[in-house]
Amino acid sequence: MPAESSRPLLPELRPALFIDKDGTLVENVPYNVDPARLKFMPGALEALRHIARWDFALVLVTNQSGLARGYFGRAQLDALLRTLAQRLWDEAGIRLQDVQVCPHAPGAGGRPACLCRKPAPGMLLRAARLHGLDLLRSWMVGDTLDDVEAAHRCGCRAVLLDTGGETLWRHGPLRTPEAMLPDWGSFREYLEQQHAHAIACPGIR
């Protein structure tokens, strides 16, 4: 029987910060694919620069129903997302681990008609499989309760940035964020406290 020490060690899973795009990372310009109209939300770059130092994988997860509606093509969206990723690197040294896109339109009543459109958790689950992410140690930041629900459906914690994106306020057990904060500066301080607690008390969520 082989000695215990000879067993191969499994790679440690990495926590992620899942980031909504429109209304959270950048100002919400409906169905925008013009790179010139990209404008980061106040404090977003500074906050993400700090968070990246804590070994969080930064993953953008974005519903883009404009594809299904025919408002723009995939090549246009891809060009926008390349510009966004390049600006994050050029302006703040921030590297995205991945960008996950749901191209589908919502179903009846605005609910997902697919497995990936938030509040469904498909984009988060796919990124976790691709990149070895620890969903139980991961967070989601978004501006709607659909973002919160998507996170909770796969075991992540979630913070709602109350920047005006949420208008329906359909509440439920999966749609209650760990915190509701007014801006990126408050979010950075909150996540820093949570990260420090996780280091001081490993195994306690």
QUIDA-V311747 format. One record per backbone hydrogen bond with DSSP energy under -1.0 kcal/mol. CO is the residue of the C=O (numbers start at 1). NH is the residue of the N-H. E is the energy in kcal/mol with one decimal. If there is no record, write none. Layout:
# QUIDA-V311747
co->CO nh->NH e->E
co->CO nh->NH e->E
This chain:
# QUIDA-V311747
co->3 nh->6 e->-1.6
co->4 nh->7 e->-1.4
co->14 nh->134 e->-2.5
co->15 nh->57 e->-2.5
co->16 nh->139 e->-2.4
co->17 nh->59 e->-2.4
co->18 nh->141 e->-2.5
co->19 nh->61 e->-2.5
co->21 nh->24 e->-1.3
co->21 nh->25 e->-1.2
co->21 nh->26 e->-2.4
co->25 nh->41 e->-2.5
co->26 nh->23 e->-2.9
co->29 nh->32 e->-1.8
co->34 nh->37 e->-2.2
co->35 nh->38 e->-1.5
co->39 nh->27 e->-2.9
co->41 nh->44 e->-2.2
co->43 nh->47 e->-2.1
co->44 nh->48 e->-2.6
co->45 nh->49 e->-2.2
co->46 nh->50 e->-1.6
co->47 nh->51 e->-2.5
co->48 nh->52 e->-2.5
co->51 nh->54 e->-1.7
co->52 nh->55 e->-1.2
co->57 nh->17 e->-3.0
co->58 nh->97 e->-3.0
co->58 nh->98 e->-1.1
co->59 nh->19 e->-3.0
co->60 nh->100 e->-3.4
co->62 nh->102 e->-2.3
co->64 nh->67 e->-1.6
co->65 nh->69 e->-2.3
co->66 nh->71 e->-2.1
co->66 nh->72 e->-1.0
co->73 nh->77 e->-2.0
co->74 nh->78 e->-2.9
co->75 nh->79 e->-2.0
co->76 nh->80 e->-1.9
co->77 nh->81 e->-2.6
co->78 nh->82 e->-2.3
co->79 nh->83 e->-2.1
co->80 nh->84 e->-2.5
co->81 nh->85 e->-2.5
co->82 nh->86 e->-2.4
co->83 nh->87 e->-2.6
co->84 nh->88 e->-2.1
co->85 nh->89 e->-1.8
co->86 nh->90 e->-3.1
co->87 nh->91 e->-2.8
co->88 nh->92 e->-1.4
co->88 nh->94 e->-1.9
co->89 nh->93 e->-1.9
co->98 nh->60 e->-2.3
co->100 nh->62 e->-2.4
co->102 nh->64 e->-3.0
co->107 nh->110 e->-1.9
co->108 nh->111 e->-1.4
co->111 nh->107 e->-4.0
co->115 nh->122 e->-1.5
co->117 nh->120 e->-2.7
co->121 nh->125 e->-2.4
co->122 nh->126 e->-2.5
co->123 nh->127 e->-2.0
co->124 nh->128 e->-2.2
co->125 nh->129 e->-2.1
co->126 nh->130 e->-2.3
co->127 nh->131 e->-2.2
co->128 nh->132 e->-1.2
co->128 nh->133 e->-1.5
co->132 nh->14 e->-2.2
co->133 nh->135 e->-1.0
co->134 nh->137 e->-1.1
co->135 nh->138 e->-1.2
co->138 nh->157 e->-2.2
co->139 nh->18 e->-3.3
co->140 nh->159 e->-2.6
co->141 nh->20 e->-2.3
co->142 nh->161 e->-3.2
co->144 nh->148 e->-1.2
co->145 nh->149 e->-2.6
co->146 nh->150 e->-2.3
co->147 nh->151 e->-1.9
co->148 nh->152 e->-2.4
co->149 nh->153 e->-2.2
co->151 nh->154 e->-1.4
co->151 nh->156 e->-2.3
co->152 nh->155 e->-1.2
co->157 nh->140 e->-1.7
co->158 nh->178 e->-2.4
co->159 nh->142 e->-1.8
co->160 nh->181 e->-2.4
co->161 nh->163 e->-2.1
co->172 nh->175 e->-1.5
co->179 nh->160 e->-2.3
co->181 nh->162 e->-2.8
co->183 nh->187 e->-1.7
co->184 nh->188 e->-2.8
co->185 nh->189 e->-1.9
co->186 nh->190 e->-2.3
co->187 nh->191 e->-3.0
co->188 nh->192 e->-2.2
co->189 nh->193 e->-1.8
co->190 nh->194 e->-2.2
co->191 nh->195 e->-2.7
co->192 nh->196 e->-2.4
co->193 nh->197 e->-2.1
co->194 nh->198 e->-2.1
co->195 nh->199 e->-1.8
co->196 nh->200 e->-2.3
co->197 nh->201 e->-2.5
co->201 nh->204 e->-1.9
